[in-house]
Structure formats: C-alpha cells, structure tokens
C-alpha cells in the first residue's frame, strides 16, 4: 500500500498597497530608522487600508494560489485560515473567505496559534488530506497585525506589518516523490504572559494591544526553534546538510540569524523577508515561501524546512519536499 502524502501545488500572496517606512514611524514614536534596523532588521512594513479586513487579504492571497495552481475554488473542499486578527469574534474568518471566494461546499475554519499559525494550519490540512477528510485544501496565513498595536509603544509598534500568504495542498499523484514529510508542533502556556494582547472578549470585552517582554521572547526563541527543527530531521532521517532552504518565521533578523547559526546553516540557505514585510505573524512564512518560489530560489524537488514560534508560547516546524 502506497503511503498517502499531501503536497503543496502552489503559493499565493497579497500585500496591502500602503508601505510604512521606518522614517514615517519615527514621526509617531521616539525611534529612528537606524535604531529599528539595528535591532530588528526591518526597513518597512505594509499596512492595510481603512476598510481592508483580514478576510480581504486572505481571499486575495487565496485567489492567487488558485490561479497559480490552475484551479478553481470548486476544486477545493477545505479552507484553513491561520490568523490572530480575525474580522470578527465570530464567524471564523475562513467562513468569510469561503463566501468571498464563492464556495458553498466543504468546510472552513480558523487556526489560532499566533505566529506559529501557518505551520499549525499546514499540519492540520496535511492530516485532513492523509486521512481522507478532504481532497484538496486552501491554507492561508493572514493578518492585519497593525490593528492591535499600541502606536505609542516603540518596543512593539515597529515590529509588525500586514499581509497574507496561501498555499494549495493536494494529494500526491502516483510517482510524485514529494510532499510534507514530517511536522513537529509544540506549545507551553506557562509563557503566555511573555507575548500577548492585554484584552479580549471574555476578559476586557475589547480587542487589546500587543504586549511583549522582548528579551524573554528572544531568550527562548532560538532554542525552541532549533528543538523542533532537529525533531523533524530526526523523524525523517535527514540532516541539516540535506536542507536546500530554511524558511523561518520573520519576526526579527537577530532571531533568524541566531537560529541559523545554532543549526549550522549557511546564510545563503535562509530565506529572509523581514526587512520588507516586518513581522506579519501567521502570514510571514507563506509570504516568505511565495517570495522564494517567485524569484526562483525554491524549485521542484528542493528540501524545504519551515518553522515558526509565537505567543503561547507555540512553536513548530515542517519538512517539505517541494
């Protein structure tokens, strides 16, 4: 019996038209382009327009992924949206995306694992496909993270941006030696107060703003990232040297560099987009994937490791034969 595998057929992305530079931010808070770049590697971020919701970004990225796969929404029967910034408390943003794409069949739901959301969503769709619960999935990471920022807090408002990325996940056809090879997901709620929002429907009846203990997050991030990367490599019998590309969550250039160095990865194998996109939370990994696929770096047959770490803490990694 041939083992069932889910593969990534295509990628898609959407970035809002408005670009906010560090110099523009410096007019709002006590900061500077030099300060932001030195500590984060970020040069700019995209900001959603007034009236442009997370579902709009997600639907746009989804349409592009469908187009790039040569498919129609009728070919998909599962939509999974990873987001921390839903349009509404309910219904799920995925249901709104389903409506915007004109899909009446199948199932649609959200995943909330903050910055790790896309990795969690890929793992969820992979399981659905392998177990026959869906035939084809549209998996999206989408955020309007700038809507939950305190623009007076320079430690957080400089870090985030808006955007969406999407992939079409499908069953591997006979003879296709590629797909999602293994995934490792982790969380530890004891660290919830290191990165969180200070509000919510149940606690404050409000949205709240991002709050973060930056040094604590950095202290744990590199170790947690390398932990799941090594676990996935161990599960598949691969080594770091086998990787063609490492596509990490784009939170901070220092964290990306630290993880790359600890793993022993040469910088030329690491995809970095944080300078242009900033931290787009659940959208960062699919946006980085789209960038590297579009510019020709990631090619058919390449061994690609995606990973992310976010509030919760949550963290995870997936190894994919492209």
C-alpha positions as a Markdown table, in Angstrom:
| # | Residue | x | y | z |
|---|---|---|---|---|
| 1 | Unk | 0.0 | 0.0 | 0.0 |
| 2 | Unk | 1.4 | 3.4 | -1.0 |
| 3 | Unk | 1.7 | 5.9 | 1.8 |
| 4 | Unk | -0.6 | 8.9 | 1.3 |
| 5 | Unk | 1.2 | 12.2 | 1.1 |
| 6 | Unk | 0.0 | 15.8 | 0.8 |
| 7 | Unk | 1.9 | 18.1 | -1.4 |
| 8 | Unk | 2.0 | 21.9 | -2.0 |
| 9 | Unk | 0.8 | 22.6 | -5.5 |
| 10 | Unk | 1.1 | 26.4 | -5.5 |
| 11 | Unk | 1.7 | 29.5 | -3.4 |
| 12 | Unk | 0.0 | 32.9 | -3.5 |
| 13 | Unk | 0.4 | 36.2 | -1.6 |
| 14 | Unk | -1.1 | 39.6 | -1.1 |
| 15 | Unk | 0.4 | 42.7 | 0.5 |
| 16 | Unk | -1.6 | 45.9 | 1.1 |
| 17 | Unk | -0.6 | 48.8 | -1.1 |
| 18 | Unk | 0.5 | 51.2 | 1.6 |
| 19 | Unk | 4.1 | 50.9 | 2.7 |
| 20 | Unk | 5.1 | 52.5 | 6.0 |
| 21 | Unk | 8.9 | 53.2 | 6.3 |
| 22 | Unk | 10.9 | 53.4 | 9.5 |
| 23 | Unk | 11.3 | 57.2 | 8.9 |
| 24 | Unk | 7.5 | 57.5 | 8.9 |
| 25 | Unk | 7.3 | 55.6 | 12.2 |
| 26 | Unk | 9.9 | 57.9 | 13.6 |
| 27 | Unk | 7.3 | 60.7 | 13.3 |
| 28 | Unk | 4.9 | 58.8 | 15.6 |
| 29 | Unk | 7.2 | 57.5 | 18.3 |
| 30 | Unk | 10.7 | 58.1 | 19.7 |
| 31 | Unk | 12.6 | 55.9 | 17.3 |
| 32 | Unk | 14.7 | 56.0 | 14.1 |
| 33 | Unk | 15.5 | 54.0 | 11.0 |
| 34 | Unk | 18.9 | 53.2 | 12.4 |
| 35 | Unk | 17.5 | 52.0 | 15.7 |
| 36 | Unk | 14.9 | 49.8 | 14.1 |
| 37 | Unk | 17.2 | 48.2 | 11.5 |
| 38 | Unk | 20.0 | 47.6 | 14.1 |
| 39 | Unk | 17.7 | 45.8 | 16.5 |
| 40 | Unk | 15.3 | 44.0 | 14.1 |
| 41 | Unk | 16.5 | 44.2 | 10.5 |
| 42 | Unk | 13.2 | 45.8 | 9.5 |
| 43 | Unk | 13.2 | 48.6 | 6.9 |
| 44 | Unk | 9.5 | 48.8 | 6.1 |
| 45 | Unk | 6.1 | 47.2 | 6.6 |
| 46 | Unk | 2.8 | 47.1 | 4.7 |
| 47 | Unk | -0.4 | 48.5 | 6.3 |
| 48 | Unk | -3.9 | 47.5 | 5.4 |
| 49 | Unk | -6.1 | 50.3 | 4.2 |
| 50 | Unk | -9.1 | 51.6 | 6.1 |
| 51 | Unk | -11.9 | 49.1 | 5.5 |
| 52 | Unk | -9.5 | 46.4 | 4.3 |
| 53 | Unk | -10.0 | 43.4 | 6.6 |
| 54 | Unk | -8.1 | 40.3 | 7.2 |
| 55 | Unk | -10.6 | 38.3 | 5.1 |
| 56 | Unk | -9.9 | 40.6 | 2.2 |
| 57 | Unk | -6.1 | 40.0 | 2.4 |
| 58 | Unk | -6.7 | 36.2 | 2.8 |
| 59 | Unk | -9.1 | 36.0 | -0.1 |
| 60 | Unk | -6.7 | 37.9 | -2.4 |
| 61 | Unk | -3.9 | 35.5 | -1.5 |
| 62 | Unk | -6.2 | 32.5 | -1.9 |
| 63 | Unk | -7.2 | 33.6 | -5.4 |
| 64 | Unk | -3.6 | 34.0 | -6.4 |
| 65 | Unk | -2.7 | 30.5 | -5.1 |
| 66 | Unk | -5.7 | 29.0 | -7.0 |
| 67 | Unk | -4.6 | 30.9 | -10.2 |
| 68 | Unk | -1.0 | 29.7 | -9.8 |
| 69 | Unk | -2.3 | 26.1 | -9.4 |
| 70 | Unk | -4.5 | 26.4 | -12.5 |
| 71 | Unk | -7.5 | 25.6 | -10.2 |
| 72 | Unk | -10.9 | 26.9 | -9.4 |
| 73 | Unk | -12.5 | 27.2 | -5.9 |
| 74 | Unk | -14.7 | 24.3 | -6.9 |
| 75 | Unk | -11.5 | 22.1 | -6.8 |
| 76 | Unk | -11.1 | 22.9 | -3.1 |
| 77 | Unk | -13.2 | 21.4 | -0.2 |
| 78 | Unk | -11.3 | 22.7 | 2.8 |
| 79 | Unk | -10.2 | 26.2 | 3.8 |
| 80 | Unk | -8.0 | 26.7 | 6.8 |
| 81 | Unk | -7.1 | 30.3 | 7.8 |
| 82 | Unk | -4.4 | 30.9 | 10.4 |
| 83 | Unk | -4.9 | 34.3 | 12.0 |
| 84 | Unk | -4.7 | 36.3 | 15.2 |
| 85 | Unk | -6.6 | 39.2 | 13.8 |
| 86 | Unk | -10.0 | 37.9 | 12.7 |
| 87 | Unk | -12.5 | 40.2 | 11.1 |
| 88 | Unk | -14.9 | 39.4 | 14.0 |
| 89 | Unk | -15.0 | 37.4 | 17.1 |
| 90 | Unk | -17.2 | 35.0 | 15.1 |
| 91 | Unk | -17.8 | 33.7 | 12.5 |
| 92 | Unk | -14.4 | 32.3 | 11.6 |
| 93 | Unk | -12.5 | 34.5 | 9.1 |
| 94 | Unk | -12.2 | 31.3 | 7.0 |
| 95 | Unk | -16.0 | 31.3 | 6.6 |
| 96 | Unk | -15.9 | 34.9 | 5.3 |
| 97 | Unk | -13.2 | 33.9 | 2.9 |
| 98 | Unk | -15.3 | 31.0 | 1.8 |
| 99 | Unk | -18.1 | 33.4 | 0.9 |
| 100 | Unk | -15.8 | 35.9 | -0.8 |
| 101 | Unk | -14.4 | 33.1 | -3.0 |
| 102 | Unk | -17.9 | 31.9 | -3.9 |
| 103 | Unk | -17.5 | 28.5 | -2.2 |
| 104 | Unk | -20.7 | 26.8 | -0.9 |
| 105 | Unk | -19.4 | 23.3 | -0.3 |
| 106 | Unk | -16.8 | 21.8 | 2.1 |
| 107 | Unk | -15.6 | 23.1 | 5.4 |
| 108 | Unk | -13.8 | 26.3 | 6.5 |
| 109 | Unk | -12.3 | 27.1 | 9.9 |
| 110 | Unk | -9.6 | 29.2 | 11.6 |
| 111 | Unk | -6.5 | 28.2 | 13.5 |
| 112 | Unk | -5.2 | 30.4 | 16.3 |
| 113 | Unk | -1.6 | 29.7 | 17.2 |
| 114 | Unk | -0.4 | 33.3 | 16.7 |
| 115 | Unk | 2.9 | 33.4 | 14.7 |
| 116 | Unk | 3.0 | 29.6 | 14.5 |
| 117 | Unk | -0.4 | 29.5 | 13.0 |
| 118 | Unk | 0.6 | 28.7 | 9.4 |
| 119 | Unk | 2.7 | 25.7 | 10.5 |
| 120 | Unk | -0.2 | 24.5 | 12.6 |
| 121 | Unk | -2.5 | 25.0 | 9.7 |
| 122 | Unk | -0.3 | 23.1 | 7.3 |
| 123 | Unk | -0.1 | 20.2 | 9.8 |
| 124 | Unk | -3.9 | 20.3 | 10.2 |
| 125 | Unk | -4.6 | 20.3 | 6.4 |
| 126 | Unk | -1.9 | 17.5 | 5.9 |
| 127 | Unk | -3.8 | 15.4 | 8.4 |
| 128 | Unk | -7.2 | 16.0 | 6.8 |
| 129 | Unk | -5.8 | 15.1 | 3.4 |
| 130 | Unk | -4.0 | 12.0 | 4.6 |
| 131 | Unk | -7.0 | 10.7 | 6.4 |
| 132 | Unk | -9.5 | 11.2 | 3.6 |
| 133 | Unk | -11.4 | 14.1 | 5.3 |
| 134 | Unk | -10.7 | 16.4 | 2.4 |
| 135 | Unk | -9.5 | 16.1 | -1.1 |
| 136 | Unk | -7.8 | 19.5 | -1.5 |
| 137 | Unk | -7.1 | 22.4 | 0.9 |
| 138 | Unk | -6.5 | 26.1 | 0.6 |
| 139 | Unk | -4.3 | 27.0 | 3.6 |
| 140 | Unk | -3.9 | 30.7 | 4.3 |
| 141 | Unk | -1.9 | 32.8 | 6.9 |
| 142 | Unk | -3.4 | 36.3 | 7.0 |
| 143 | Unk | -3.0 | 39.2 | 9.5 |
| 144 | Unk | -3.9 | 42.8 | 10.0 |
| 145 | Unk | -1.5 | 42.9 | 12.9 |
| 146 | Unk | -1.2 | 46.7 | 12.8 |
| 147 | Unk | -4.8 | 46.9 | 14.1 |
| 148 | Unk | -3.7 | 45.5 | 17.5 |
| 149 | Unk | -0.7 | 47.7 | 18.0 |
| 150 | Unk | -0.2 | 50.5 | 20.6 |
| 151 | Unk | 1.4 | 53.1 | 18.4 |
| 152 | Unk | 2.8 | 54.8 | 21.5 |
| 153 | Unk | 4.8 | 51.7 | 22.4 |
| 154 | Unk | 8.0 | 51.7 | 20.3 |
| 155 | Unk | 9.0 | 48.3 | 21.5 |
| 156 | Unk | 6.2 | 46.6 | 19.7 |
| 157 | Unk | 4.7 | 49.0 | 17.0 |
| 158 | Unk | 8.0 | 48.9 | 15.0 |
| 159 | Unk | 7.8 | 45.2 | 14.6 |
| 160 | Unk | 4.6 | 44.3 | 12.8 |
| 161 | Unk | 3.0 | 44.5 | 9.4 |
| 162 | Unk | 0.0 | 43.3 | 7.5 |
| 163 | Unk | -0.2 | 40.7 | 4.7 |
| 164 | Unk | -1.4 | 37.3 | 3.6 |
| 165 | Unk | 0.1 | 34.2 | 2.0 |
| 166 | Unk | -1.6 | 31.0 | 0.9 |
| 167 | Unk | -0.8 | 27.5 | -0.5 |
| 168 | Unk | -2.9 | 24.9 | -2.2 |
| 169 | Unk | -2.4 | 21.5 | -0.6 |
| 170 | Unk | -3.3 | 18.4 | -2.6 |
| 171 | Unk | -2.8 | 14.6 | -2.7 |
| 172 | Unk | 0.4 | 13.5 | -4.3 |
| 173 | Unk | -0.2 | 11.8 | -7.6 |
| 174 | Unk | 1.3 | 8.4 | -8.4 |
| 175 | Unk | 5.0 | 8.7 | -8.8 |
| 176 | Unk | 5.3 | 12.1 | -7.1 |
| 177 | Unk | 8.2 | 11.8 | -4.7 |
| 178 | Unk | 7.5 | 15.0 | -2.8 |
| 179 | Unk | 5.2 | 16.3 | -0.1 |
| 180 | Unk | 5.0 | 17.1 | 3.6 |
| 181 | Unk | 7.4 | 14.7 | 5.1 |
| 182 | Unk | 7.0 | 15.4 | 8.9 |
| 183 | Unk | 5.9 | 18.1 | 11.3 |
| 184 | Unk | 6.6 | 18.8 | 14.9 |
| 185 | Unk | 4.3 | 21.1 | 16.9 |
| 186 | Unk | 4.8 | 22.3 | 20.5 |
| 187 | Unk | 3.3 | 24.8 | 23.0 |
| 188 | Unk | 3.9 | 25.8 | 26.6 |
| 189 | Unk | 1.2 | 28.0 | 28.1 |
| 190 | Unk | 3.4 | 28.8 | 31.1 |
| 191 | Unk | 5.0 | 31.6 | 28.9 |
| 192 | Unk | 1.7 | 33.2 | 27.8 |
| 193 | Unk | 2.4 | 36.5 | 29.6 |
| 194 | Unk | 5.7 | 37.0 | 27.7 |
| 195 | Unk | 3.9 | 37.8 | 24.4 |
| 196 | Unk | 0.1 | 38.5 | 24.5 |
| 197 | Unk | -2.6 | 41.1 | 24.0 |
| 198 | Unk | -3.9 | 42.9 | 27.0 |
| 199 | Unk | -7.5 | 42.4 | 26.1 |
| 200 | Unk | -10.1 | 40.0 | 24.7 |
| 201 | Unk | -13.9 | 39.4 | 24.5 |
| 202 | Unk | -14.0 | 37.4 | 27.7 |
| 203 | Unk | -11.6 | 39.4 | 29.9 |
| 204 | Unk | -11.9 | 43.1 | 28.9 |
| 205 | Unk | -14.6 | 43.0 | 26.2 |
| 206 | Unk | -12.1 | 44.8 | 24.0 |
| 207 | Unk | -9.5 | 43.9 | 21.4 |
| 208 | Unk | -6.4 | 44.8 | 23.4 |
| 209 | Unk | -2.9 | 45.7 | 22.2 |
| 210 | Unk | 0.2 | 43.6 | 21.7 |
| 211 | Unk | 2.4 | 43.4 | 24.8 |
| 212 | Unk | 5.8 | 41.7 | 24.8 |
| 213 | Unk | 8.8 | 41.0 | 27.0 |
| 214 | Unk | 11.3 | 41.2 | 24.2 |
| 215 | Unk | 14.3 | 39.8 | 26.0 |
| 216 | Unk | 12.4 | 36.8 | 27.3 |
| 217 | Unk | 11.0 | 36.0 | 23.9 |
| 218 | Unk | 14.5 | 36.2 | 22.3 |
| 219 | Unk | 15.9 | 34.1 | 25.1 |
| 220 | Unk | 13.6 | 31.2 | 24.4 |
| 221 | Unk | 13.1 | 31.6 | 20.6 |
| 222 | Unk | 16.3 | 30.2 | 19.3 |
| 223 | Unk | 16.3 | 27.1 | 21.5 |
| 224 | Unk | 12.6 | 26.4 | 20.7 |
| 225 | Unk | 13.1 | 26.8 | 17.0 |
| 226 | Unk | 16.1 | 24.5 | 16.8 |
| 227 | Unk | 14.4 | 22.0 | 19.1 |
| 228 | Unk | 11.5 | 21.3 | 16.6 |
| 229 | Unk | 13.8 | 21.5 | 13.5 |
| 230 | Unk | 16.0 | 18.8 | 14.9 |
| 231 | Unk | 13.0 | 16.7 | 15.9 |
| 232 | Unk | 11.6 | 16.8 | 12.3 |
| 233 | Unk | 15.0 | 16.0 | 10.8 |
| 234 | Unk | 15.3 | 13.0 | 13.2 |
| 235 | Unk | 11.9 | 11.8 | 12.3 |
| 236 | Unk | 12.7 | 11.8 | 8.6 |
| 237 | Unk | 16.3 | 10.6 | 8.8 |
| 238 | Unk | 17.6 | 13.8 | 7.3 |
| 239 | Unk | 20.4 | 16.1 | 8.4 |
| 240 | Unk | 20.9 | 19.9 | 8.3 |
| 241 | Unk | 23.2 | 19.4 | 5.4 |
| 242 | Unk | 20.3 | 17.9 | 3.4 |
| 243 | Unk | 18.3 | 21.1 | 3.5 |
| 244 | Unk | 18.1 | 23.3 | 0.4 |
| 245 | Unk | 16.1 | 26.1 | 2.1 |
| 246 | Unk | 15.2 | 27.2 | 5.6 |
| 247 | Unk | 12.1 | 29.4 | 5.7 |
| 248 | Unk | 11.7 | 30.7 | 9.2 |
| 249 | Unk | 9.1 | 32.9 | 10.8 |
| 250 | Unk | 10.1 | 36.5 | 10.0 |
| 251 | Unk | 10.0 | 38.0 | 13.5 |
| 252 | Unk | 13.4 | 39.6 | 13.9 |
| 253 | Unk | 16.6 | 39.3 | 11.9 |
| 254 | Unk | 18.6 | 38.6 | 15.1 |
| 255 | Unk | 16.4 | 35.6 | 15.9 |
| 256 | Unk | 16.7 | 34.3 | 12.3 |
| 257 | Unk | 20.4 | 34.7 | 12.4 |
| 258 | Unk | 20.7 | 33.1 | 15.8 |
| 259 | Unk | 18.7 | 30.1 | 14.8 |
| 260 | Unk | 20.6 | 29.7 | 11.5 |
| 261 | Unk | 24.0 | 29.9 | 13.4 |
| 262 | Unk | 22.9 | 27.4 | 16.0 |
| 263 | Unk | 21.7 | 25.0 | 13.3 |
| 264 | Unk | 24.9 | 25.5 | 11.3 |
| 265 | Unk | 23.1 | 26.7 | 8.2 |
| 266 | Unk | 24.9 | 29.0 | 5.8 |
| 267 | Unk | 23.1 | 32.3 | 5.4 |
| 268 | Unk | 22.6 | 31.7 | 1.7 |
| 269 | Unk | 20.2 | 28.9 | 2.5 |
| 270 | Unk | 18.0 | 31.1 | 4.8 |
| 271 | Unk | 15.1 | 33.0 | 3.2 |
| 272 | Unk | 14.7 | 36.4 | 4.8 |
| 273 | Unk | 11.9 | 38.9 | 4.1 |
| 274 | Unk | 11.6 | 40.6 | 7.5 |
| 275 | Unk | 13.3 | 43.7 | 6.1 |
| 276 | Unk | 10.4 | 44.3 | 3.6 |
| 277 | Unk | 7.4 | 42.7 | 5.4 |
| 278 | Unk | 8.3 | 43.1 | 9.1 |
| 279 | Unk | 6.6 | 40.5 | 11.4 |
| 280 | Unk | 3.3 | 39.5 | 9.7 |
| 281 | Unk | 2.6 | 36.8 | 12.3 |
| 282 | Unk | 0.8 | 33.8 | 10.8 |
| 283 | Unk | 1.3 | 35.3 | 7.3 |
| 284 | Unk | 5.1 | 35.6 | 7.5 |
| 285 | Unk | 6.1 | 32.0 | 6.5 |
| 286 | Unk | 3.7 | 31.8 | 3.5 |
| 287 | Unk | 4.8 | 35.2 | 2.3 |
| 288 | Unk | 8.4 | 34.2 | 2.6 |
| 289 | Unk | 7.7 | 31.0 | 0.7 |
| 290 | Unk | 5.9 | 32.9 | -2.0 |
| 291 | Unk | 8.9 | 35.3 | -2.3 |
| 292 | Unk | 11.4 | 32.5 | -2.7 |
| 293 | Unk | 9.3 | 30.5 | -5.1 |
| 294 | Unk | 8.5 | 33.5 | -7.3 |
| 295 | Unk | 12.2 | 34.6 | -7.5 |
| 296 | Unk | 13.2 | 31.1 | -8.5 |
| 297 | Unk | 15.1 | 30.1 | -5.4 |
| 298 | Unk | 12.8 | 27.3 | -4.3 |
| 299 | Unk | 12.5 | 24.7 | -7.0 |
| 300 | Unk | 10.7 | 21.4 | -7.6 |
| 301 | Unk | 12.4 | 18.7 | -5.5 |
| 302 | Unk | 14.1 | 21.0 | -3.0 |
| 303 | Unk | 14.0 | 20.1 | 0.6 |
| 304 | Unk | 12.4 | 23.0 | 2.5 |
| 305 | Unk | 12.1 | 23.5 | 6.3 |
| 306 | Unk | 9.5 | 25.9 | 7.5 |
| 307 | Unk | 9.3 | 26.9 | 11.2 |
| 308 | Unk | 7.7 | 29.5 | 13.5 |
| 309 | Unk | 7.5 | 30.5 | 17.1 |
| 310 | Unk | 4.8 | 32.8 | 18.6 |
| 311 | Unk | 2.7 | 33.8 | 21.6 |
| 312 | Unk | 1.5 | 31.0 | 23.8 |
| 313 | Unk | 4.3 | 30.1 | 23.5 |
| 314 | Unk | 3.7 | 28.0 | 20.4 |
| 315 | Unk | 6.3 | 26.7 | 18.0 |
| 316 | Unk | 6.6 | 24.2 | 15.2 |
| 317 | Unk | 8.4 | 23.1 | 12.1 |
| 318 | Unk | 7.5 | 21.1 | 8.9 |
| 319 | Unk | 9.9 | 19.5 | 6.4 |
| 320 | Unk | 8.6 | 19.6 | 2.9 |
| 321 | Unk | 9.9 | 18.1 | -0.3 |
| 322 | Unk | 8.9 | 20.8 | -2.8 |
